[in-house]
Amino acid sequence: MSDSSIWLVIVLGGLGTYAIRAVFLVFAERVASVPPKLQVAFRMIPAAALAALVFPPLLRPEGALTVASAELGAGLLALVVAWRTRSIPITLAVGITAVLILDRLT
């Protein structure tokens, strides 16, 4: 595949992604109302997506279930920090630092 083909795929992919998201913004005012049950489901999507991204690497970092891994320990520590502080930047800083420290120790 040539360089120009790769760039064409990247640009078209970006434009497609932008168009899909823009459609929702353009037509948002035309929708009368969203049913309450659907609103509840929509509010759960970010938590479900985050869980799908975060938990597999925490529980199976090398492909097998490991209870005493640096990732799991850092994830549990970050969970406690997030629960206590409710601060995303502090949680990220503590989690990343914990992974780096625990990874060096093991």
Beta strands, then each sheet from edge to edge (+ up, - down):
end
